[in-house]
Amino acid sequence: FVLAPAVEENSVHPHAPLVPVADVRERRIAGLLDLACLGLTYAGFLTLFRALGGHLSIGKEEAIVYAVTFFLVYAIYFGLFTGLGGTTPGMYFRGLAVVGFDGEAPRTRQLLWRSFGYALSGGTLLLGYAWVLWDEDHLSWQDRISQTYITPAPSPMWSDLSGHGPLPVSSSNGDSSIPDAT
């Protein structure tokens, strides 16, 4: 007597033959680019706060306020870019895309779960990001939660509106194909 159907192998692991998982090094570089963008955004926030009459000081209570406001900016950054665009600036500049475990473009619900996963990974002192070191498929918490992953393949969302495939990207050598991310 079986109470629940067996979980298929494909529902847990990404389809490696369809679309490969991006290399950890590439994802790390994309993450560092996102960290730089996030740092500049937060610096702009603090500059605006000071320009509008706010006082910045160093102390125990202020450190807590800075940490909380940085986490809020972090959550908004990843929430907006992931939820609305499907990719972060770091991923975009490294030629990475998010796809579902089925190899297709992620659905809105998956992108929202991915945004939640980013908040959870960051809120646990980056443990969700470090998880790729122990995961057999090198996936992070946001990958597992949303059933999506990052790939070097061009995103299905980058296709033109007529549905005729990916938009051409110009490179310095005149080639109009999307560059290989490897």
Residue pairs with C-beta under 8 A, 6 or more apart in sequence:
10 101
11 101
11 147
13 101
13 137
14 21
14 101
14 103
14 137
14 139
14 149
15 101
15 102
15 103
18 102
18 103
19 99
19 103
19 151
19 153
20 151
20 152
20 153
21 137
21 138
21 139
21 149
21 150
21 151
22 96
22 149
22 150
22 151
22 152
22 181
23 152
23 182
24 132
24 138
26 94
26 96
26 152
26 181
27 96
27 132
27 150
29 90
29 94
30 88
30 90
30 91
30 93
30 94
30 96
30 150
31 90
31 129
32 90
33 89
33 90
33 93
33 94
34 77
34 78
34 88
34 89
34 90
34 91
35 90
37 77
37 88
37 89
37 90
38 73
38 74
38 77
41 73
41 77
42 69
42 70
42 73
45 69
45 73
46 56
49 56
50 56
56 62
71 122
71 123
74 119
74 122
75 118
75 119
75 122
77 88
78 88
78 115
78 118
78 119
78 122
79 115
79 118
79 119
81 87
81 88
81 89
82 88
82 98
82 111
82 114
82 115
82 118
83 108
83 111
83 112
83 115
86 97
86 98
86 105
86 106
86 111
86 155
86 157
87 96
87 97
87 98
87 155
91 97
91 98
91 150
94 181
95 152
95 154
95 178
95 179
95 181
96 150
96 151
96 152
96 181
97 150
97 151
97 152
97 153
97 154
97 155
97 156
97 157
97 158
98 106
98 111
98 114
98 148
98 149
98 150
98 151
98 155
99 105
99 106
99 148
99 149
99 151
99 153
99 155
99 156
100 106
100 107
100 110
100 147
100 148
101 147
101 148
101 149
104 156
105 155
105 156
105 157
106 114
106 146
106 148
110 146
110 147
110 148
111 146
111 148
113 142
113 145
113 146
113 147
114 142
114 143
114 145
114 146
114 148
116 142
116 145
116 146
117 128
117 140
117 141
117 142
117 143
117 144
117 145
117 146
118 142
120 128
120 141
120 142
120 145
121 127
121 128
121 129
121 131
121 140
121 141
121 142
122 128
122 129
127 141
128 140
128 141
128 142
129 140
129 141
131 139
131 140
131 141
132 138
132 139
132 140
135 144
137 149
139 149
142 148
143 149
143 150
152 180
152 181
152 182
154 166
154 178
158 166
158 167
158 178
159 165
159 166
159 167
160 166
160 167
166 178
168 176
168 177
168 178
169 176
169 177
169 178
169 179
170 176
171 177
171 179
